[in-house]
Amino acid sequence: MGHQISRRTLFRTASGLAVAGALGGSLSACGGGTGAGSTSSKLTMTWWGSDDRHNAYKKALATFQKSNSKIKIEERYSGYDGYFDRFNTNVAGGSAPDLLQMDTALVAQYARKGVLAPIDEYVGKSLDLTGFSKTLLAAGTVDGKLYGVPSGIGVNILTVNVTGLKKLGLELPDREWTWADLKKVAVEVNKKSGGKQFGVDDGGGGTLQAFEVFAREKGQTFFATDGKKLGFTADTLQEWWEFWAEMRKDKASPPAAITSAAHNDLTKNGVVIGKTLFTFDSGVYGAGGAITDAVLDFLPTPKGDWSGAREGNFVNGGVLLSATKASKHIADSVKIMSFFAQDATAIKDMQLLRGIPPTEKARSLIAAGLSDTDKKSMDIADYISKRVAKATDALAAPQPPPNGADQIWDLLFQSNLAIAFGKKTVKAQLTAFFDQAGSILSQ
């Protein structure tokens, strides 16, 4: 769904984060301009993805070269596994690609190490970002400079098994629902199924974006602006964990064993195996289709139901296109970024293969050819992005995550699991969580 960065994706990037840190000195030197970079007459472009994404990129680039015959492009592509390992090796050896698909979870680290080129000077000139919101561009912005152009919009949602709801005689909740509404319908699922199903996956720790939205509804961020400490309070996390403890007690959410088994394994997700009807994991449905035969629909992460609650949802940028600082072809790379952002042919070629298109213009161009579920996916992203844009009380979009973020996200999951298994009380785990998180961020 829309390439929001799911918990699963964030953990998957951990190897890239670790290698980037290990090569810190080399990355800084090469990225800072002392490395050779790409001196070939060809512009090298690299990306990861499925065969469908590969073919779409190649088709669009062929169209680009018809109008830009002087720009010769060497295409390099692969799956995600090993992608950043190879990139790190190339950077350290002075042979980094000129243009690459970048992960929003890693852009801050590469930008701060001097690997990526800031591209602000091209905006409004050879880089046309008409229709891109400020909140969306924040996904590629590090320390006030733009280092990547978002490919799409990702929003924080629940995927819903509509087939299962109808079998139980339940209706899809309204989009403006609250956490209390979620608990109510989740309890009803368990009752009407005779205890055979639970309403929603346990969100206490395994669903990063859900907690982040909850904290933002209280005016708090996940990480502080400087990335050196957490941005939310112990009271907020305690309230969150206690909410999910009640959900498990009321059988609105499954027991710890089901949650643990599904960790980083979509095939064991509650909706996929028929144990839950609502899931926070967007990977159940994406550009490759659904991994369940159920009819699906989507809802925003619930709104705060307390006095003074803010808009907690936000828009992130899917994947990015970034240029490397040592490249001799930055200006040409920027032209390609602009082409993918605005050209009608490229937009139609890519469809949803890099996420929900980032502008209303792009979304309207592909709408007619989408499946019913794709249309629902795009519609909910459009709905949330407009709601966020209209909100006067919403916090700024989150900054790219700091060093150690992957460890803290895993710590959040494991902490909630310890509570769910009865190994720790909420208050005892709170102390341990904040002590360990502080230690990680201070390194």
C-alpha positions, -999 to 999 in steps of 0.1 A, spaced: 0 0 0 16 31 -12 52 23 -1 48 37 33 78 25 52 65 -5 72 81 -19 103 92 -48 81 110 -25 56 127 -6 84 141 -38 99 152 -49 64 173 -17 61 192 -26 92 221 -42 73 224 -11 51 225 11 82 252 -10 98 274 -11 68 270 26 62 282 32 98 311 8 94 323 25 63 318 60 78 353 73 71 354 59 35 319 72 27 327 106 39 359 108 19 345 95 -14 312 114 -11 329 146 -2 344 149 -37 379 133 -33 367 100 -48 365 95 -85 328 91 -86 315 83 -121 338 97 -147 323 77 -175 306 94 -204 276 74 -194 253 83 -165 249 53 -143 216 48 -126 208 21 -101 176 9 -84 161 -21 -66 127 -37 -71 107 -64 -88 108 -74 -124 78 -52 -130 95 -22 -116 127 -29 -136 107 -31 -168 88 1 -160 120 20 -153 136 8 -185 106 17 -206 104 52 -192 142 57 -195 140 47 -232 114 75 -237 136 100 -218 166 92 -241 146 99 -272 143 135 -262 177 136 -245 200 117 -269 231 133 -255 225 117 -221 236 81 -222 223 60 -193 238 28 -180 211 9 -160 219 -12 -130 192 -29 -111 186 -58 -86 165 -69 -57 167 -51 -24 189 -77 -6 225 -66 -10 216 -33 -28 231 -10 -2 260 -34 5 270 -30 -32 264 8 -31 286 12 0 314 -8 -17 311 13 -49 312 45 -29 343 34 -9 360 24 -41 352 57 -59 328 42 -84 294 52 -70 265 55 -94 255 89 -105 218 85 -98 202 60 -75 170 49 -59 174 58 -22 156 45 9 139 72 30 152 53 61 188 58 50 189 92 33 199 112 64 229 90 70 242 92 35 235 129 32 254 137 64 283 116 54 286 137 22 277 109 -2 246 125 -16 244 158 -35 220 186 -23 198 196 -53 181 227 -41 198 249 -67 179 231 -95 144 234 -80 122 256 -102 147 254 -130 156 220 -144 138 203 -115 101 207 -116 84 199 -83 50 214 -91 24 196 -71 47 182 -44 37 192 -9 62 205 17 54 176 39 62 151 12 95 168 3 105 165 39 111 128 33 142 138 12 152 169 32 181 166 57 192 196 78 173 220 56 186 207 22 169 185 -4 188 153 -12 161 133 -29 129 135 -49 101 113 -35 86 88 -58 52 86 -42 32 92 -11 30 68 18 4 72 45 -4 54 78 -33 31 73 -50 -2 84 -57 -28 58 -92 -44 63 -105 -78 54 -140 -66 41 -150 -101 32 -145 -112 68 -164 -82 82 -194 -89 60 -195 -125 71 -199 -113 106 -225 -88 97 -202 -58 105 -197 -27 84 -165 -10 75 -160 18 100 -161 55 90 -128 70 79 -129 96 107 -129 68 134 -111 70 167 -90 46 189 -122 39 209 -140 30 176 -112 6 168 -115 -11 201 -153 -14 198 -153 -30 164 -124 -53 173 -142 -66 203 -173 -72 182 -152 -92 157 -142 -116 185 -177 -119 199 -195 -124 166 -169 -150 155 -174 -170 186 -139 -163 197 -123 -177 165 -110 -143 153 -95 -112 169 -103 -77 156 -69 -62 150 -32 -71 151 -14 -62 184 -2 -26 177 16 -22 210 51 -24 195 50 -42 163 34 -13 143 58 16 144 37 40 125 7 34 146 25 45 178 41 74 159 7 86 149 -6 82 185 24 102 198 19 129 172 -18 132 182 -4 142 216 19 167 200 50 145 203 74 131 178 91 97 178 126 113 177 137 147 188 147 171 161 184 166 168 180 128 167 199 125 200 169 115 221 133 103 219 106 129 213 78 113 233 73 109 270 71 79 292 35 88 300 26 85 263 43 51 258 27 39 291 -8 49 278 -1 32 245 10 -1 260 -18 -1 285 -43 4 257 -30 -27 239 -29 -47 271 -66 -40 274 -71 -50 238 -54 -84 245 -74 -88 277 -107 -81 259 -96 -105 230 -98 -76 206 -62 -84 197 -45 -118 195 -22 -133 221 15 -128 221 23 -161 203 5 -150 172 21 -115 173 56 -131 177 51 -155 149 41 -128 125 72 -106 132 89 -99 99 69 -127 82 39 -115 62 28 -150 55 18 -153 92 2 -118 94 -32 -120 112 -53 -110 82 -34 -134 59 -40 -164 82 -75 -154 90 -70 -146 126 -76 -109 125 -97 -86 102 -77 -54 106 -39 -51 103 -15 -21 105 9 -39 81 6 -23 47 26 -51 31 -4 -73 29 -13 -53 -3 12 -35 -25 23 -31 -61 25 -68 -65 -11 -74 -54 -25 -89 -22 -12 -120 -4 -47 -128 6 -78 -137 -14 -100 -115 8 -116 -83 -6 -96 -55 10 -102 -19 19 -82 7 38 -87 31 67 -66 59 82 -48 52 115 -75 62 141 -77 97 154 -71 108 190 -104 107 210 -93 130 238 -96 168 242 -69 187 223 -59 157 201 -40 168 169 -39 154 134 -14 126 139 -11 112 104 16 124 80 28 118 44 61 101 37 79 98 4 80 62 -7 114 58 -22 136 87 -35 158 94 -65 191 109 -53 223 120 -70 257 113 -56 280 142 -47 311 129 -64 292 124 -97 301 144 -128 265 141 -141 245 157 -113 227 182 -136 217 153 -160 206 132 -130 183 161 -119 167 161 -154 159 125 -150 144 131 -116 122 159 -130 111 136 -159 99 109 -135 81 135 -114 62 153 -142 63 134 -176 29 118 -184 45 88 -202 68 81 -173 40 84 -147 18 60 -167 47 35 -171 54 35 -134 18 32 -123 20 23 -85 53 5 -88 71 32 -68 42 40 -45 11 61 -48 20 89 -73 30 121 -54 9 147 -71 -28 150 -80 -18 154 -116 0 120 -116 -28 102 -97 -54 114 -122 -32 102 -151 -32 66 -139 -66 63 -122 -85 48 -151 -63 18 -155 -63 6 -119 -79 -24 -103 -107 -18 -78 -83 -24 -49 -56 -2 -64 -82 26 -67 -91 22 -30 -54 22 -22 -49 54 -41 -81 70 -28 -72 65 9 -38 80 3 -53 110 -15 -79 114 13 -53 113 41 -28 136 23 -56 162 18 -66 159 54 -31 164 66 -26 194 43 -57 211 57 -48 204 93 -37 235 112 -25 216 143 -4 189 127 33 186 135 58 189 107 65 156 89 91 134 106 127 140 97 147 110 83 155 87 111 189 90 130 216 64 136 204 36 158 167 40 148 165 4 136 176 -8 171 150 13 188 122 2 165 131 -34 173 133 -26 210 98 -12 209 85 -44 194 104 -67 218 93 -46 248 56 -49 240 61 -86 234 77 -90 269 46 -73 283 22 -95 262 40 -127 273 37 -115 310 75 -114 315 75 -77 324 50 -52 337 43 -20 317 61 2 343 91 -21 346 95 -23 308 91 15 305 122 20 326 142 -5 306 130 9 273 140 45 279 174 35 295 183 13 265 170 38 239 189 66 255 221 45 254 216 37 217 210 73 206 240 86 226 265 65 207 
